[in-house]
Each structure stands twice: as C-alpha cells, then as structure tokens.
Amino acid sequence: MKIQFWSVGKDTDNYAAAGIKNFSKRAANYYPVSWNVIPPPKHAGQMEARDLKKKEADTILKSLHADDFLVALDENGKSMDSKKLAAFIQARANESVKQLVFLIGGAYGLDQSVLQRANFVWSLSELTFPHQLARLILCEQVYRACTILRNEKYHHS
C-alpha cells in the first residue's frame, strides 16, 4: 500500500518544513510515502469561497484514481485517537488498498463533492490549524500509527 498526503494551498511557509520532511521520511520506512501539494487556482484571491472550493474540487477529483481510498480531513469528520488511526491504516492494508490518500483542503475547506467521494472523513482536532501545521500533525500521526502497529517505542500509552 502507498500512502499519499495531498494538500491544497501554497507551499511557502517553511516553519514546519523540517518536521514534515522528517516524519514523512520516517513513515516511508513502513509504507511508500509521497506528498502532492495542489496549488490554488489562478486568481483564487478574487474568487468567492464557494467557487474556489468548486475549482479545487475539480482538480482533486480529476487527480484521484477510482480505486484510491480517500481520507478527507474536515472539521466535521470523525475523530480518532492514535491507536484507532493505527487500526484504520492496518484495516486498509488488510483490504489490499493500493493507495491511501489523506487530503487537506484549501483555506475554506473541501467542496461537498469531494466529501461525498471520500471513503472516510476525518477530523484531526476540534482546533483550527494553519496548513503547514496540519501537514506536520498529519504525517507525524501516520508515522506514530505505523510505530504502534509494529509495537515500537515511539508511542507511549
């Protein structure tokens, strides 16, 4: 199974870049990992939120493969602790999912069409995070889940 992290937005804030790189590399010891940063549409700053989300959705839906297992991150999604995330990832591997895609939406979140396409809608937290921090938390939690599955010392419960 391959794990892909997708994020809509610019990749310009460097304050979390080292951590994202570090935890992505660590997670790659368990599964092939890659990042896909989807740039915002041209003239995004001049668009209404509804139209911007729709444009982003078009790009996302065209980029997905029919058999991709999509986990959409959304504030209204279901919450999981680290052990449940580990079990969730293991269940996808047991189902022979080829590609597990974790998607962080744009500044206004994800369009309803993407949420409907999602196989699972997950909330990282009830808190709101800047995109770079959400990326860091996401890849760290996936790495943590992998260590839980291998019964390694990283996670202390």
N, C-alpha and C positions, 0 to 999 in steps of 0.2 A: 504494500500500500504506500502511496505517496501522499505527503501532506503538503498542501499549498496554503499560504497565507496571502490573501488578497486584501488590499486596502485602497479605497477611493480617496484621492487627495494628492497634495503635493508632498514631495519627499525632501523638504528643505530644512526642517528643524533637526539639528544634529545632537541635541542634548541627550537623546536616548539611543542614538545610533550604535554606540559601542555595545550597549546591553542587548539590543535587538540582534546584532551580529553574533554576539557571544551565545545567547540562548538558542538562536537558530542553528548555530554550528553544533551545539550540544545535542539538540533534538535530532540533528542529522545522524547522530550515532545510532539511532533507533529506527528511523524512517528517512527516506529521501525527503528533503525539505526545500522549498523554494518560495520566494516572495514575488508577487505581482502587484506593483503599485500602479493603479489605474489613474491616469491624470484626469483632472476635471475637464469638462468640455470647454471649448473656446467660449469666451465671453460669459463664463459662469457667474461672475460678479454682477452681471446685468440681468440675470435671469431670475424669475420668481422661483421660490423654493420647490413648488410642485413641478415646474417644468425642468428644473435642474435634476431633481430626483428621477424623473422620467427619462431624461437623456442618459444619466448614469446607468439606469436600469437597462436601457437598450444595449449599451456597451457590455455590461456584465452578462446579460442573458445570451448575447451572441458569442461570448468568450467561453461559456460553460459547455461541457460535453454532456450528452444525455445521461450518461452513467456516473457523472460526478455526484458525490454526496456533498450537498451544500449545507454548511452550518452558517446561518446568517446571524451576526451579532446585532442585537437590538435591545433597547432598554426595556421592552415589554416581553422579552423572551423568558424562558425558564432559567432558573438559576441552578448551578451545580457547584458542589464543593470539589476539591481537587481529586478526592477518591472517586467520586461519581464521574468526573471527567475522564479519569483513567479507565474506568469500566466502559464508558461510552466509546473511547478510542479502541479499546480491545474488542468490543462488540462489532465495530465497523471492520476491523481486521478479520474477525471471525467470519463476517459476511462476505469476505473477499472483495471489499470495496477497493477499486483501483486507485481512486483519487479522492481524498478527503479535503475539501476546500473550506477554510474558515474565512469569512468575508466581513470586513469592517466597512460600513457605509461611509458616505460623504458627510459633509458638515450638517446636513439636515436629515441624516439617516437614510434608510433604504425605502425605495418605492414599494408599494403593495405588491406589484408583480414579482419582485424579487423575493419578498417574504412568502408569497404563495408558492414559488418554485423551490424554496428552501425545504430540505428534508428535516431540518431541526432549526429552531430559533432560540438562541442562547443569549442570556444577559450576563455579561461579565460582572456587573455590580449595579446597585441602585444609584451609585455615584456617576457623574459625568466626567469623562477623561478627555484630555486633548488626544488627537490621533496618535501622535508618537508614543505617548504613554500607554494607550490602548494596545498598540502594536507590541510594545515591550511586555506588558502584562500577558497578552495572548501567547506569545512564543515562550515566555517563562512558564506559564501554566501547562502548556503542551509538553515542555521538557519535564516539568515536575510529574505530570501524569505518566510519562514514559519511565521515570525512575521508580514510581510507585508500582508499575506493572512488573518491573524487574526486582522489586524488593530491595532497592538500593538505598543508601543512607541519606540522600538529599532531603527527602520529605520526613519531617518529624511529626508524628501524630500522637 
